[in-house]
């Protein structure tokens, strides 16, 4: 197994999907050990830091990549399996940002009220006990929360020479902010350009469904992944396979359309797996689906449709790629 280790220098970050030159070329089957910066670029370090003073909104959500995958062509499927996600710092940050978040007016949901106050919360990490500590700013509470690492952003270059900010989720993946993107999961993305040009970033030490205020427990992450290539069979919307679930992420506005995209994406996948007519798959999905929100704060919202494998006959999605990558991951942990 080829092994690539890469920690970007600040000038090597990607800020978009599409429009960035590949930082490195890799072959399918490569084990990659990567370092990713937090969404704030490490600039929020204390509770006294205000986002408006510390952040340059042109430089948020830095990505590690893009990586050119040898042999990837439009119409193929990129499979990214997350072997391990480990916090790279002993602290992480979250914040309220003016006119950003699910429960405030924004530039798209225009209101006359003033922005919410800017506050920053610093979460200390206890590695031994695997918890992060929430400390209230304006009230009296200290609470330990389990660490549940995930990546907010996983994506490839979009089609049609589009260049999209790393804050945007869409068919190419991007800033989906779903807790389903965790260690042990395989993400399937449709390839739109030669080499796929995939990037990852936006580590979260934990996040609730919906990411209400727009920022999770944002922290730098050590990411171990395996990248593989499936010729053809590109999904329209990002798919995630776990040991116990299939999931599809749809991103759009309004939120109903994000949910609809994820539902139609799952109906399509059920049709591929079981040969179901679309209306039969629609009926089945109605009875077995789960619909967690991913985020309601990005330029597009993201919704997830997931189904439990235990409710379905056993099938091998993509000829058993997830199972194969899980086996590879077990070997990879010895490297």
N, C-alpha and C positions, 0 to 999 in steps of 0.2 A: 504494500500500500504506500503510495506517495504521500508525503507529509509536507505541508506548507505551514510555516509559522509567520505571522505578519502583524505588526503593531504600527499603525500609520503615524507619521509625523503630522502635526497640525496642518501643514500645507498640502497634505495628501488626502484630506477628507473629501468625500463627494457630498454635494449639497442638493443634488438632483438625481432623478432616475431618467436616463437618456442625457445625451449631451456631454458626458464625461468620458475621457479616455480610460481604457482599462489600466488598472494599477499592476495587474499581474495576469498571466495566462496559466490555467490549470487544466488538467486532464480529468475526465470523469472517473470517479472512484477515489479522488483525492481526499485525504483527511486534512482539514484546515483548523489551525489553532489561531484564533483571531482575538484582537483586543478592540473593543468599541467604547467610544466616549459617550457620556450621557447626553441627553437631549439639549441641555443647557451649555454644553461645551465645557463643563466643569466650573462655570463662572458663578454659580450660586453655592456659596460655601458656609454661610452663616445666616441665622434668622434675621439679621439686620440688613441683608442684601435685598435690594428691590429689583425685580426683573427689568423695569424701565430704565434703571441706571446701569445694570450689569450686562444686559443682553443686547446683541445686535440681531434683530429678527431676520436678517439675511443669513445668519450663521447659527441657526438652531437645527437640531436633528442631524448632526454630522454622521455620515455613513462610512463604514469601512468597505472599500471597493471602489469602483466595480471590478469584478473578476470576469475575465473572458474564459468561457468553457470551450475547450477544443471540441469541434464537431457539432456544436449546437447550431441549429438552423431554425428559421421561422417555421412554426407548426410543430416543433418538438416540445417535449415536456421536461422541465428541469425539476429534479427531485433533490431537495435539501433536507437532510436529516440532522436534527439537533441532538448531538451526543451528550453534551454537557453545557450548562450555563452556570457560571460562578461569579458572584460579585467581585469586582476588581478593586473596590475601595471599602473602607470600614464605615462609610457614611453615604447617604443619598439625599436628594433634595426634592421638594415639591413646592408648588406656589400657586397663588391666584394671580393671574395676569390680566391687565385691563382689556375689557371687551373680548375675552377669550374664555370658553368654558360652556358647559351645557345649561347653566342656570343664570346666565347674564345676557344682556343685549350684545350683539356683535355687529360687524360691518354688514352682515347678511340678514340678521334679525335686528333691524334698526329700532332703537328705543330712545326716549328722551332722558332717561335717568343717567346719573353719573356712574362711572365704572366702579366696580367693587374695589374695596381697599386692597392694595398690594401687600401680601404677606408671604413669607417664605418659612417653610418647615424643614428642619434638618432631622433626618432619621439616622440614628446611630445603629450600626450593625453589630450584633453579638454573634460571631461566627460559631462559637462553641455550641450555643443554644439554638442557632439558626432562627433568630428573631430580629426584627427591626423595631425601634421604639418610637411610637407616636407620642409627642408632647404638645398638648394644646397651647395655643398662643394667647387666647383671650379668655380662657377658662381653666379649670383645675382638673386635668386628667393626664395620666401617663399610662400608656397601654402598650403591651408587647404583642406584636403581630407576627405570624409565621412568615418566613421568607419563602416566596414562590416565584423564582426568577422566570422571566419571559423576555422575548424580544418584541418591541413595538413595531419595528420596521424590518420587513423582508420583501425584496422586490427585484424585478428585472427591468431592463429598458423598455419603455412603451413602444407600440407600433407607430408607423407613420412619421418617423423622425420627431416625435413629440419629446419635449423636455419638461418634466414635471418636478416641482419642488418636493423635497423629501418630507414635507408635511402632509402630502396628499396621498390617500389611498385610492386605488381604482383597479381595473382589470389586471394590471401588471403587478399587483400587490401593493407595496409601499407601506405607508404609515397606518396599518390596519388596527394596531393596538388591541389585539385579542389575546387574553390569557391562554388561549389554546396553543399559542406558539411557544411551547415550552420544551424542555429536554424530554426526549423520547418520541417527539412528534416528527412527522415527515411532511414537508410542505411541497405541493406540486404547483408549478407555475408554467403557464404557456410561454414559450420562447417567441419573441417578436423580431429580434435582430440577430444577425450572425454573432455567435459567442455568448448570447443571452445577456451578458453584462449585469450580473447580479451583485447586490450590495446588502449589507445587514447593519443594524444599529439600534439605537433607542432602547437600551436595556432598562428594564423595570425590575426592581427587587420584589415588588408585588404591585398589583393593581386590581381594583374592583371592576366588575362588569359595567361598561358604559363610560368609565374614566371621567366621572361627572364634572370635576373642575378643570379638566383638560390636561392635568399633569399627574402622573403616577408617582411612585417612589422611584425617582429617576436616578440611575446610577451606572457608572462604567461597568463593563462586563467582559469577562473572559469567555469566549465562545468557542466551543469545539463542535465542528460539523463535518459531515461528509456530503459531497456534491456528486450527484449521479445524473445521467442523461438517458431519457427514454425517447426513442425516435418516434415522432408523430404523436398523435393522441392529445394534443394541447387542450387543456380545459379553458373555457371562456373566463371563469372566475377562479381565484386561488382555492385550492383544495388542501385540506389537512387530514392526514391519517394518523391516528393513535392506536395503541393496542386495543382500546375498547370502543373507539368511535370513528366515524367518518364525519367530516365537517366541511362546509363551504362558506367562504366569506364574500359577501356582496357589499359594495361601497357606492353610495350615491346620496343625493338629496332629492326629495325629503326622505326621512328615515324609512317610510313605508317602501320606497323603491329599493333601498339597500336590502331590506328584508325580502322583498320580492325577488331580487336578483339572487340572493342566497338560496331561496326556496326553489327557484327554477334550476339553479345550478345543481342542487341535490337531486331534483327529479331527473335531470339528465344523467347524473352519476348512477342513480338506481337503475335507470334504463340500461346503461352500459354494463353494470354488474349482473343484472338478473334478466335482461331481455324484456323488461316491463314496458308495456304501452304507457305513454305519458299520462293518460288519465288514471290508469291503474296505479302508477307511481305516485300521482297526486293524491289519490285516495289513501294509499298506504302512508305517505308522508304525513298526512293530516292526523293520523293516529299515533305516530311514533316520534315525531320530531321534537327537538328542543331548540329554543330560539334565544340564546343569550345575546345581549348587546355587546359589541366590542367597544366602539366609541361613539359619542354623540357630540363631538367637539371639533373634528377636523374640517378641512375644506369640503370633504365628503364624509358622511357618516358611514360606519361599518356595522353590519349585522351578521350574525353567524347562524347557520342552520346545521344542526348536528343530529346524528342518529346513532343509537347504541348498537354495536355489532351483535350483541347477545340476542337481540330481537330478530335477527336476520339469519338466513342460511349462510354458512361459511363460504366466502368467495375470496379470491386473490385479486385485489385491485392492482392494476399495472403489473400483472404476472408475479405478484408477491414481492414487489419492490420494498415495501415497508418492512416486511419480515426479514428480507435479505439485509437491509440496512441496519436493522436492530442487531442482527448477527455480526455484521461488520463493526458496529459500535462496540460490542462486547470485546472484540479483539482490539479495537482502537484504544480503549481505556488502559491497555497495557503499554502503549507507546510512551 
